[in-house]
Amino acid sequence: MKIRIAGTVWVCSIFMIHRFKPGIFVLMIAGLLTSCEYFKTTNPTGEPVARVGDEYLYKTDVEELVVPGMSAEDSTLVVSSFITRWATQKLLMKGAKLNIPVEEQQRLEDLVAQYKSDLYAQAYKDALVARNMDSTVTDAEAKAFYDNNPGNFKLNEELLKLRYIHLSENDYNIETIKSRFIRFNKEDRRYLDSVAVQFKAHYLNDSTWIRLDKVVATIPAVNLENSDRVLNKTDFIQLRDSLGLYLIAVNDRLKRNQEAPLEYVKPTVKQILLNRRKLELIKDLEKNITKDAIKNKQFEVYN
């Protein structure tokens, strides 16, 4: 079997990093008992570069490690590190077979076999789900689920609907900008968009919920200490600091633990519905595959 370099490095690195965590040690030994198959050599003949017992690593197995443009020093380091990992895995495997009781080895082999079976089964189910599941969730479906589950969507953070503009104190048309910002009809918005290049910063989408922490991070004159006073629901407020003038209008504000608005949690609601749909489809697939096997006499239970 041709060696799989990337997979080898990753798998064996995981084993080494987690060698002392509960449960991971069993997986490590299980991996060793399967001979760390990623380290199997390409062929039984050729020019060997390393040996552990009667097992050889050949030149053809490490050639793919050296990529075009790699310096001589880097290629030597990469190949040397790979050979060391290969030898370490082989030696650990031999030590495991010599020192772990046969009963424990069998238990680990059973774990490896079960893990392999679970991986294949999950990959097959995922493929069937991808082919058969409708991944479209309409806004109407999301709203129905949201309405039927009152109290299930509480805010973990404060939200605001607001607009703001950060100006320099010497902007020549501050009063015009201020009046249009306060009135903010369609024509005013078009005007503000047209002159936005002169603003230090701005956010005019006041129909969308935004997190308080993001507002605090964006507007220098606002912080968590003064946010309750400054960012109350209001038509207009202006602040000054050494960086300039801030025009702020807060349309709405929701506190932590209040009911989250549908438009804010809609992506979460749709993902919940997709997950439920997936689970139901998997349940049906498992039921049908068993029924078909019984019908085709591929599955029998003996009393």
C-alpha angles and dihedrals in degrees: 000000000000114000118254104214102185094046091048096054093047098046096046093044089055090052093051096045095050099036095126101042118108113261094009091083089062091051090048093054090044089054091050092050090057087057092245089272094205086073095057112123125247097238140355094244138051136073110332121218099182141008136202111185106310094339121098136198112211134211091246089060094061101035093090090058092071110076128191113276095026114134121239090249093051094046091050091050094048094048093044092050091049093050090050092051091047092052093045092053092048092049093047089050092052091047091050093052091049099045108030114083116251091243091055091047089054091049090053092047088053090051091051091049091049092048091051091049092049092050093052093044092049092047090051093048091048090052092049092048092049090051099043109028122096103227095191117107114183125219088244091057091048092050092048091052091046092050092047093053105052115179094020095102111062124166119251091190139030118265133202139188106211147137128214143174127202112208137179113246091238097057105132098219101044095131093052091048091047094051093047091046091054096046094038103178122156094276091048091051092050089050093049091048090052094054097035091109088076093054120097088218138339144178117192103166096104095162093071126080116241129185119255093230090057091051091050091049091049104044111056094200092059125073137164091264096056099029094095090055099037101038102048118134102281141142095237145353132169128204133188133203137151090286096058143264126331123202112197133178120180114201097181143350133199125196129221114282093023118125109283114237116248094238090058098047097034093106089052092047092050091049091051090052092048091050091050091048090050093050092049091049092049090050090052092046092052091047093048095045089055093046091050092049091052091046092051091044093242092121125047133165116210120213 
